[in-house]
Amino acid sequence: MKKEKFALKIEHSYGLKEVDYKNYDLLILPENITDKKEEDELLDPEDSLEFYKYLKTNGIKAANSVDLKLNGKLIERRGGDELWLGVVLFIQSGMIGMYWSLLSRYLYEKLQSRKAITPKDAKDQKDMGIHIKIVSEDFQFEYDGDAKTFMKIIKELGK
């Protein structure tokens, strides 16, 4: 029954029928999928495409707007100190621990790639921001803040 309610929630909130996503473990959806108006375009942050590729190379059956034929528009944000991942929907709730682990590793790699080269650079460098909404059968979690705090949260949730 719980699974059926979740399928109805996905259809109502995201406009996706189970046949559209039943072969996937995880969906990466446009950031504005829940609040877009009829005339609005769906917006896929460029970072979500990179995260999607990362998941696929790590054996996760993930789908994005292209796979689901949602016709999202890829948007690029300039500045480099923010990471926009859109809406991440965990379909297979039995794999949540693995998802948290992969998300944590992905963010750690992103943070490492931004490390300051000199102590002077480190003093001037601000923390990377994270923008993500995570939904599963059992919970919903939205985060808009700094990466270090998010990493601590992920570590706690992954226990």
Secondary structure, 3 states (H helix, E strand, C coil): CHHHHHHHHHHHHHCCCHHHHCCCCEEEECCCCCCCCCCCCCEEEHHHHHHHHHHHHCCCCEECCCCCCCCCEEECCCCCCEEEEEEEEECCHHHHHHHHHHHHHHHHHHHHHCCCCCHHHHHHCCCCEEEEEEECCCCEEEEEEEHHHHHHHHHHHCC
